[in-house]
Amino acid sequence: MLFYTEALTAALNDRFDDIDEIRDIATHGCEGGVSGFIFYKDTREFFEKYEDDIEDVCYDILGIDYLQQLSKGETCILGLINALVWFTVQAYCQTVVNERDTLHDEEMAELAPTMAELV
């Protein structure tokens, strides 16, 4: 699965390998605390490394006013950076879950004729 760029995909794939955590983030976001994305220092470092990719994700999903949508009254740049990173992480997790569910559905559809023969 490619999530925007190889570099961003690799970084997120390296960090997220637990499907239960991925499903939790896909559903609830990062607000509950996600290791490596809790402190401004961490999210700022991630943002600085993948800034263009993160902005592309936000723009493509939310549109031209993505900064307004994600700022939610933030009064400092670190809060906005945090929101951009959290949004990107959640979007990645949602993509992983959707892809896994699609693959599962396709596998089940392929098995359906075989299962019908067994009955």
DSSP file (Angstrom, degrees, kcal/mol; ACC not computed):
  #  RESIDUE AA STRUCTURE BP1 BP2  ACC     N-H-->O    O-->H-N    N-H-->O    O-->H-N    TCO  KAPPA ALPHA  PHI   PSI    X-CA   Y-CA   Z-CA
    1    1 A M              0   0    0      0, 0.0     2,-0.6     0, 0.0    95,-0.0   0.000 360.0 360.0 360.0 132.3    0.0    0.0    0.0
    2    2 A L        -     0   0    0      2,-0.0     2,-0.8     7,-0.0     4,-0.1  -0.942 360.0-166.5-109.8 122.9    1.3    3.4   -0.9
    3    3 A F        -     0   0    0     -2,-0.6     2,-1.8     2,-0.4     6,-0.2  -0.829  68.0 -58.6-109.6  90.8    0.1    6.3    1.2
    4    4 A Y  S    S+     0   0    0     -2,-0.8     2,-0.3     4,-0.1     3,-0.0  -0.527 121.1  14.7  71.5 -76.2    1.1    9.4   -0.8
    5    5 A T  S  > S-     0   0    0     -2,-1.8     4,-2.6     1,-0.1    -2,-0.4  -0.878  72.0-119.1-126.8 160.9    4.9    8.9   -1.0
    6    6 A E  H  > S+     0   0    0     -2,-0.3     4,-2.9     1,-0.2     5,-0.2   0.901 114.0  52.4 -61.8 -40.1    7.2    6.0   -0.3
    7    7 A A  H  > S+     0   0    0      2,-0.2     4,-2.2     1,-0.2    -1,-0.2   0.935 113.0  42.2 -64.3 -46.8    9.0    7.9    2.4
    8    8 A L  H  > S+     0   0    0      2,-0.2     4,-2.4     1,-0.2     5,-0.2   0.915 115.5  50.6 -66.3 -42.6    5.8    8.8    4.3
    9    9 A T  H  X S+     0   0    0     -4,-2.6     4,-3.0     1,-0.2     5,-0.2   0.932 111.2  48.4 -59.5 -46.5    4.4    5.3    3.8
   10   10 A A  H  X S+     0   0    0     -4,-2.9     4,-2.5    -5,-0.2    -2,-0.2   0.915 111.4  49.9 -61.9 -43.9    7.6    3.7    5.1
   11   11 A A  H  X S+     0   0    0     -4,-2.2     4,-1.5    -5,-0.2    -1,-0.2   0.919 116.0  41.4 -62.4 -43.9    7.7    5.9    8.2
   12   12 A L  H  X S+     0   0    0     -4,-2.4     4,-2.7     2,-0.2    -2,-0.2   0.878 113.8  52.3 -73.7 -37.4    4.1    5.2    9.1
   13   13 A N  H  < S+     0   0    0     -4,-3.0    -2,-0.2    -5,-0.2    -1,-0.2   0.894 109.3  51.3 -62.7 -39.1    4.4    1.5    8.2
   14   14 A D  H  < S+     0   0    0     -4,-2.5    -1,-0.2    -5,-0.2    -2,-0.2   0.890 116.2  40.3 -64.4 -38.7    7.5    1.2   10.5
   15   15 A R  H  < S+     0   0    0     -4,-1.5     2,-0.7     1,-0.2    -2,-0.2   0.876 113.8  52.9 -78.5 -38.8    5.7    2.9   13.4
   16   16 A F     <  +     0   0    0     -4,-2.7    -1,-0.2     1,-0.2     3,-0.0  -0.851  52.7 132.6-111.2 104.8    2.3    1.2   13.0
   17   17 A D        +     0   0    0     -2,-0.7     2,-0.7    -3,-0.1    -1,-0.2   0.360  49.4  90.4-126.7   0.7    2.3   -2.6   12.9
   18   18 A D     >  -     0   0    0      1,-0.1     4,-2.5     2,-0.0     3,-0.3  -0.883  59.3-159.2-103.3 110.4   -0.5   -3.4   15.5
   19   19 A I  H  > S+     0   0    0     -2,-0.7     4,-2.6     1,-0.2     5,-0.2   0.811  91.4  56.5 -62.3 -30.4   -3.8   -3.7   13.7
   20   20 A D  H  > S+     0   0    0      2,-0.2     4,-2.1     1,-0.2    -1,-0.2   0.921 110.0  44.6 -66.3 -42.2   -5.7   -3.1   16.9
   21   21 A E  H  > S+     0   0    0     -3,-0.3     4,-2.6     2,-0.2     5,-0.2   0.911 113.1  51.9 -65.2 -41.6   -3.9    0.2   17.5
   22   22 A I  H  X S+     0   0    0     -4,-2.5     4,-2.7     1,-0.2    -2,-0.2   0.922 110.5  47.6 -61.3 -44.8   -4.4    1.1   13.8
   23   23 A R  H  X S+     0   0    0     -4,-2.6     4,-1.8     2,-0.2    -1,-0.2   0.898 111.2  51.8 -63.6 -39.9   -8.2    0.5   14.1
   24   24 A D  H  X S+     0   0    0     -4,-2.1     4,-3.2     2,-0.2     5,-0.4   0.926 112.9  44.0 -62.0 -45.7   -8.3    2.5   17.3
   25   25 A I  H  X S+     0   0    0     -4,-2.6     4,-2.4     1,-0.2    -2,-0.2   0.899 110.4  55.5 -67.0 -40.6   -6.6    5.5   15.7
   26   26 A A  H  < S+     0   0    0     -4,-2.7    -1,-0.2    -5,-0.2    -2,-0.2   0.870 118.7  34.5 -58.8 -36.4   -8.7    5.2   12.6
   27   27 A T  H  < S+     0   0    0     -4,-1.8    -2,-0.2    -5,-0.2    -1,-0.2   0.895 134.9  19.8 -84.9 -44.6  -11.8    5.4   14.7
   28   28 A H  H  < S-     0   0    0     -4,-3.2     3,-0.4     1,-0.2    -3,-0.2   0.548  94.4-135.8-110.7  -9.5  -10.8    7.8   17.5
   29   29 A G     <  -     0   0    0     -4,-2.4     3,-0.3    -5,-0.4    -1,-0.2  -0.332  41.6 -61.9  82.0-168.8   -7.8    9.7   16.2
   30   30 A C  S >  S+     0   0    0      1,-0.2     3,-2.4     2,-0.1     4,-0.2   0.474 102.8  99.4 -95.5  -4.9   -4.6   10.5   18.1
   31   31 A E  T 3  S+     0   0    0     -3,-0.4    -1,-0.2     1,-0.3    -2,-0.1   0.775  76.2  61.4 -58.0 -28.3   -6.1   12.6   20.9
   32   32 A G  T 3  S-     0   0    0     -3,-0.3    -1,-0.3    -4,-0.1    -2,-0.1   0.563 125.8 -85.0 -75.8  -7.4   -6.1    9.6   23.3
   33   33 A G    <   -     0   0    0     -3,-2.4     2,-0.5     4,-0.1    -2,-0.1   0.461  41.9-159.7 104.7 116.1   -2.3    9.4   23.0
   34   34 A V    >   -     0   0    0     -4,-0.2     3,-2.8     3,-0.1    -1,-0.1  -0.984  31.9-110.4-128.6 118.8   -0.3    7.6   20.4
   35   35 A S  T 3  S+     0   0    0     -2,-0.5    -2,-0.0     1,-0.3     0, 0.0  -0.180 105.4  20.0 -50.6 130.9    3.3    6.7   21.2
   36   36 A G  T 3  S+     0   0    0      0, 0.0    -1,-0.3     0, 0.0   -21,-0.0   0.294 121.7  62.7  90.3  -9.3    5.7    8.8   19.2
   37   37 A F  S <  S+     0   0    0     -3,-2.8    -2,-0.2    -7,-0.1    -3,-0.1  -0.078  75.5  90.1-136.4  33.6    3.0   11.5   18.5
   38   38 A I  S    S+     0   0    0     -5,-0.1     2,-0.2     1,-0.1    -3,-0.1   0.878  76.2  56.2 -96.9 -49.1    2.2   12.8   21.9
   39   39 A F  S >> S-     0   0    0      1,-0.1     4,-2.2    43,-0.0     3,-0.7  -0.584  80.0-123.1 -93.3 148.2    4.6   15.7   22.5
   40   40 A Y  H 3> S+     0   0    0      1,-0.3     4,-2.9    -2,-0.2     5,-0.3   0.859 113.4  60.7 -53.2 -36.9    4.9   18.8   20.3
   41   41 A K  H 3> S+     0   0    0      1,-0.2     4,-1.8     2,-0.2    -1,-0.3   0.906 107.7  44.1 -57.8 -42.8    8.6   17.9   20.0
   42   42 A D  H <> S+     0   0    0     -3,-0.7     4,-2.2     2,-0.2    -2,-0.2   0.925 116.1  44.3 -69.8 -46.5    7.7   14.6   18.4
   43   43 A T  H  X S+     0   0    0     -4,-2.2     4,-2.6     1,-0.2    -2,-0.2   0.869 113.0  52.1 -70.8 -34.1    5.0   15.9   16.1
   44   44 A R  H  X S+     0   0    0     -4,-2.9     4,-2.8    -5,-0.3    -1,-0.2   0.922 109.8  49.2 -64.6 -43.5    7.2   18.9   15.0
   45   45 A E  H  X S+     0   0    0     -4,-1.8     4,-1.5    -5,-0.3    -2,-0.2   0.921 113.6  46.0 -61.7 -44.3   10.1   16.6   14.2
   46   46 A F  H  X S+     0   0    0     -4,-2.2     4,-1.9     2,-0.2    -2,-0.2   0.919 113.3  50.2 -64.5 -43.3    7.8   14.3   12.1
   47   47 A F  H  X S+     0   0    0     -4,-2.6     4,-0.6     1,-0.2    -2,-0.2   0.926 108.4  51.6 -61.2 -45.9    6.2   17.3   10.4
   48   48 A E  H  < S+     0   0    0     -4,-2.8     3,-0.3     1,-0.2    -1,-0.2   0.841 112.2  47.1 -62.4 -32.5    9.6   18.8    9.5
   49   49 A K  H  < S+     0   0    0     -4,-1.5    -1,-0.2    -5,-0.2    -2,-0.2   0.837 129.3  22.0 -76.9 -33.4   10.7   15.6    7.9
   50   50 A Y  H  X S+     0   0    0     -4,-1.9     4,-2.8    -5,-0.1     5,-0.2  -0.033  79.6 134.1-125.5  29.7    7.5   15.0    5.9
   51   51 A E  H  X S+     0   0    0     -4,-0.6     4,-2.6    -3,-0.3     5,-0.2   0.886  73.7  46.5 -52.3 -51.4    6.0   18.5    5.6
   52   52 A D  H  > S+     0   0    0      1,-0.2     4,-2.0     2,-0.2    -1,-0.2   0.911 115.1  47.1 -61.5 -42.5    5.2   18.5    1.9
   53   53 A D  H  > S+     0   0    0      2,-0.2     4,-2.5     1,-0.2    -1,-0.2   0.916 112.0  50.3 -65.0 -43.2    3.6   15.0    2.1
   54   54 A I  H  X S+     0   0    0     -4,-2.8     4,-2.4     1,-0.2    -2,-0.2   0.919 111.2  48.2 -62.3 -44.5    1.5   16.0    5.2
   55   55 A E  H  X S+     0   0    0     -4,-2.6     4,-2.6    -5,-0.2    -1,-0.2   0.874 110.3  52.5 -65.6 -35.0    0.3   19.1    3.6
   56   56 A D  H  X S+     0   0    0     -4,-2.0     4,-3.0    -5,-0.2     5,-0.2   0.924 109.2  49.6 -64.1 -43.9   -0.7   17.2    0.5
   57   57 A V  H  X S+     0   0    0     -4,-2.5     4,-2.1     2,-0.2     5,-0.3   0.954 114.4  44.4 -58.0 -51.0   -2.6   14.7    2.6
   58   58 A C  H  X>S+     0   0    0     -4,-2.4     4,-2.8     1,-0.2     5,-0.5   0.912 116.0  46.5 -62.6 -44.3   -4.5   17.4    4.4
   59   59 A Y  H  X5S+     0   0    0     -4,-2.6     4,-2.2     3,-0.2    -1,-0.2   0.936 112.7  49.3 -64.5 -46.9   -5.2   19.4    1.2
   60   60 A D  H  <5S+     0   0    0     -4,-3.0    -1,-0.2    -5,-0.2    -2,-0.2   0.862 120.8  35.0 -63.4 -36.1   -6.3   16.4   -0.8
   61   61 A I  H  <5S+     0   0    0     -4,-2.1    -2,-0.2    -5,-0.2    -1,-0.2   0.892 132.3  25.2 -85.8 -42.0   -8.7   15.2    1.9
   62   62 A L  H  <5S-     0   0    0     -4,-2.8     3,-0.3    -5,-0.3    -3,-0.2   0.674 100.7-132.1-101.1 -19.3  -10.0   18.5    3.3
   63   63 A G    ><< -     0   0    0     -4,-2.2     3,-1.5    -5,-0.5    -1,-0.2  -0.434  50.1 -35.0  95.6-173.4   -9.5   20.9    0.5
   64   64 A I  T 3  S+     0   0    0      1,-0.3     3,-0.4    -2,-0.1    -1,-0.2   0.740 132.0  55.1 -62.2 -27.3   -8.0   24.4    0.2
   65   65 A D  T 3>  +     0   0    0     -3,-0.3     4,-2.2     1,-0.2     3,-0.3   0.029  67.4 124.5 -96.2  28.9   -9.2   25.5    3.7
   66   66 A Y  H <>  +     0   0    0     -3,-1.5     4,-2.3     1,-0.2     5,-0.2   0.833  69.7  57.1 -58.7 -33.6   -7.5   22.6    5.5
   67   67 A L  H  > S+     0   0    0     -3,-0.4     4,-1.7     2,-0.2    -1,-0.2   0.923 108.5  46.0 -64.5 -42.6   -5.6   25.0    7.7
   68   68 A Q  H  > S+     0   0    0     -3,-0.3     4,-0.9     1,-0.2     5,-0.2   0.915 113.4  49.8 -64.0 -42.5   -8.7   26.6    9.0
   69   69 A Q  H  < S+     0   0    0     -4,-2.2    -2,-0.2     1,-0.2    -1,-0.2   0.882 117.6  38.9 -65.0 -38.2  -10.4   23.3    9.5
   70   70 A L  H  < S+     0   0    0     -4,-2.3    -1,-0.2    -5,-0.2    -2,-0.2   0.674 100.4  72.1 -88.5 -17.6   -7.6   21.8   11.5
   71   71 A S  H ><  -     0   0    0     -4,-1.7     3,-2.8    -5,-0.2    -1,-0.2   0.874  66.4-178.3 -68.8 -35.2   -6.6   24.9   13.5
   72   72 A K  T 3< S-     0   0    0     -4,-0.9    -3,-0.1     1,-0.3    -1,-0.1   0.819  78.8 -44.8  40.5  45.3   -9.7   24.7   15.7
   73   73 A G  T 3  S+     0   0    0     -5,-0.2    -1,-0.3     1,-0.2    -2,-0.1   0.615  89.5 167.0  80.0  11.6   -8.8   27.8   17.6
   74   74 A E    <   -     0   0    0     -3,-2.8    -1,-0.2     1,-0.1    -3,-0.0  -0.321  21.8-164.1 -58.3 141.2   -5.1   26.9   18.0
   75   75 A T        +     0   0    0      1,-0.1     2,-0.3    -4,-0.0    -1,-0.1   0.393  66.1  51.5-111.0   1.1   -3.1   29.9   19.2
   76   76 A C  S  > S-     0   0    0      1,-0.1     4,-1.5     0, 0.0     3,-0.5  -0.978  78.8-122.6-138.2 154.4    0.4   28.6   18.4
   77   77 A I  H  > S+     0   0    0     -2,-0.3     4,-2.8     1,-0.2     5,-0.2   0.836 110.8  60.3 -62.4 -34.2    2.1   27.1   15.4
   78   78 A L  H  > S+     0   0    0      1,-0.2     4,-2.4     2,-0.2    -1,-0.2   0.876 103.2  51.4 -63.6 -36.2    3.0   24.0   17.4
   79   79 A G  H  > S+     0   0    0     -3,-0.5     4,-2.1     2,-0.2    -1,-0.2   0.890 111.3  47.4 -65.5 -39.3   -0.6   23.3   18.0
   80   80 A L  H  X S+     0   0    0     -4,-1.5     4,-2.4     2,-0.2    -2,-0.2   0.919 111.5  49.9 -68.4 -43.8   -1.4   23.6   14.3
   81   81 A I  H  X S+     0   0    0     -4,-2.8     4,-2.5     1,-0.2     5,-0.2   0.922 110.1  52.0 -58.8 -44.0    1.5   21.3   13.4
   82   82 A N  H  X S+     0   0    0     -4,-2.4     4,-2.9     1,-0.2    -1,-0.2   0.921 109.3  49.3 -57.6 -46.0    0.3   18.8   15.9
   83   83 A A  H  X S+     0   0    0     -4,-2.1     4,-2.4     1,-0.2    -1,-0.2   0.892 110.4  50.7 -62.9 -40.6   -3.2   18.9   14.3
   84   84 A L  H  X S+     0   0    0     -4,-2.4     4,-2.1     2,-0.2    -1,-0.2   0.920 113.4  44.8 -63.4 -44.3   -1.8   18.4   10.8
   85   85 A V  H  X S+     0   0    0     -4,-2.5     4,-2.7     2,-0.2     5,-0.2   0.936 113.4  49.7 -66.7 -46.6    0.3   15.4   11.9
   86   86 A W  H  X S+     0   0    0     -4,-2.9     4,-2.5     1,-0.2     5,-0.2   0.904 110.6  50.6 -60.1 -41.1   -2.5   13.8   13.9
   87   87 A F  H  X S+     0   0    0     -4,-2.4     4,-2.6    -5,-0.2    -1,-0.2   0.925 111.4  48.4 -61.9 -43.8   -4.9   14.2   10.9
   88   88 A T  H  X S+     0   0    0     -4,-2.1     4,-2.5     2,-0.2    -2,-0.2   0.909 111.2  49.7 -63.9 -43.2   -2.3   12.6    8.6
   89   89 A V  H  X S+     0   0    0     -4,-2.7     4,-2.5     2,-0.2    -1,-0.2   0.925 112.7  47.1 -62.2 -44.7   -1.8    9.7   11.0
   90   90 A Q  H  X S+     0   0    0     -4,-2.5     4,-2.6     2,-0.2    -2,-0.2   0.912 111.4  51.0 -64.7 -41.3   -5.5    9.1   11.4
   91   91 A A  H  X S+     0   0    0     -4,-2.6     4,-2.1     2,-0.2    -2,-0.2   0.904 110.5  49.9 -62.3 -40.7   -6.0    9.3    7.6
   92   92 A Y  H  X S+     0   0    0     -4,-2.5     4,-2.4     2,-0.2    -2,-0.2   0.943 111.4  48.2 -60.7 -48.3   -3.2    6.7    7.2
   93   93 A C  H  X S+     0   0    0     -4,-2.5     4,-2.5     1,-0.2    -2,-0.2   0.886 110.3  51.5 -62.7 -39.2   -4.8    4.4    9.7
   94   94 A Q  H  X S+     0   0    0     -4,-2.6     4,-2.6     2,-0.2    -1,-0.2   0.888 109.5  50.8 -63.6 -38.6   -8.2    4.7    8.0
   95   95 A T  H  X S+     0   0    0     -4,-2.1     4,-2.4     2,-0.2    -2,-0.2   0.912 110.4  49.0 -64.4 -43.4   -6.6    3.8    4.7
   96   96 A V  H  X S+     0   0    0     -4,-2.4     4,-2.6     2,-0.2     5,-0.2   0.940 113.2  46.6 -61.6 -47.6   -4.9    0.7    6.2
   97   97 A V  H  X S+     0   0    0     -4,-2.5     4,-2.8     1,-0.2     5,-0.2   0.929 113.1  48.9 -61.8 -46.2   -8.2   -0.4    7.8
   98   98 A N  H  X S+     0   0    0     -4,-2.6     4,-2.3     1,-0.2    -1,-0.2   0.902 112.5  48.4 -61.1 -41.3  -10.2    0.2    4.6
   99   99 A E  H  X S+     0   0    0     -4,-2.4     4,-2.6     2,-0.2    -2,-0.2   0.921 112.8  47.6 -65.9 -43.8   -7.6   -1.7    2.5
  100  100 A R  H  X S+     0   0    0     -4,-2.6     4,-2.5     1,-0.2    -2,-0.2   0.919 113.1  48.5 -62.7 -43.4   -7.6   -4.6    5.0
  101  101 A D  H  X S+     0   0    0     -4,-2.8     4,-2.5     2,-0.2    -1,-0.2   0.891 111.5  49.9 -65.2 -39.3  -11.3   -4.8    5.1
  102  102 A T  H  X S+     0   0    0     -4,-2.3     4,-2.4    -5,-0.2    -2,-0.2   0.928 111.7  47.9 -63.9 -45.8  -11.5   -4.6    1.2
  103  103 A L  H  X S+     0   0    0     -4,-2.6     4,-2.5     1,-0.2    -2,-0.2   0.911 111.7  50.6 -61.2 -41.8   -9.0   -7.5    0.9
  104  104 A H  H  X S+     0   0    0     -4,-2.5     4,-2.4     1,-0.2    -2,-0.2   0.924 110.6  48.9 -61.5 -44.7  -10.9   -9.5    3.5
  105  105 A D  H  X S+     0   0    0     -4,-2.5     4,-2.2     1,-0.2    -1,-0.2   0.895 111.8  49.2 -63.1 -40.3  -14.2   -8.9    1.6
  106  106 A E  H  X S+     0   0    0     -4,-2.4     4,-2.0     2,-0.2    -1,-0.2   0.902 111.1  49.6 -66.3 -40.8  -12.6  -10.0   -1.7
  107  107 A E  H  X S+     0   0    0     -4,-2.5     4,-1.7     1,-0.2    -2,-0.2   0.908 111.4  49.2 -63.6 -41.2  -11.1  -13.1   -0.1
  108  108 A M  H  X S+     0   0    0     -4,-2.4     4,-1.4     1,-0.2    -2,-0.2   0.885 109.0  52.7 -65.9 -38.3  -14.5  -14.0    1.4
  109  109 A A  H  < S+     0   0    0     -4,-2.2    -1,-0.2     1,-0.2    -2,-0.2   0.876 109.1  50.1 -65.1 -36.7  -16.2  -13.5   -2.0
  110  110 A E  H  < S+     0   0    0     -4,-2.0     4,-0.5     1,-0.2    -1,-0.2   0.843 112.4  47.5 -68.6 -33.0  -13.7  -15.8   -3.6
  111  111 A L  H  X S+     0   0    0     -4,-1.7     4,-2.8     1,-0.2     5,-0.2   0.713  90.8  83.9 -79.8 -21.2  -14.3  -18.4   -0.9
  112  112 A A  H  X S+     0   0    0     -4,-1.4     4,-2.4     1,-0.2     5,-0.2   0.894  90.0  47.3 -54.2 -48.9  -18.1  -18.2   -1.2
  113  113 A P  H  > S+     0   0    0      0, 0.0     4,-1.6     0, 0.0    -1,-0.2   0.902 114.0  48.9 -61.2 -38.1  -18.5  -20.6   -4.2
  114  114 A T  H  > S+     0   0    0     -4,-0.5     4,-1.1     1,-0.2    -2,-0.2   0.911 111.3  49.1 -65.2 -42.9  -16.2  -23.1   -2.4
  115  115 A M  H  X S+     0   0    0     -4,-2.8     4,-0.8     1,-0.2     3,-0.3   0.879 107.8  54.6 -64.4 -38.3  -18.2  -22.8    0.8
  116  116 A A  H >< S+     0   0    0     -4,-2.4     3,-0.6    -5,-0.2    -1,-0.2   0.860 104.2  55.3 -64.7 -35.0  -21.5  -23.3   -1.1
  117  117 A E  H 3< S+     0   0    0     -4,-1.6    -1,-0.2     1,-0.2    -2,-0.2   0.813 102.9  56.7 -66.6 -29.7  -20.1  -26.6   -2.6
  118  118 A L  H 3<        0   0    0     -4,-1.1    -1,-0.2    -3,-0.3    -2,-0.2   0.731 360.0 360.0 -74.1 -21.6  -19.4  -27.9    0.9
  119  119 A V    <<        0   0    0     -4,-0.8    -1,-0.2    -3,-0.6    -2,-0.2   0.467 360.0 360.0 -82.0 360.0  -23.0  -27.5    2.0
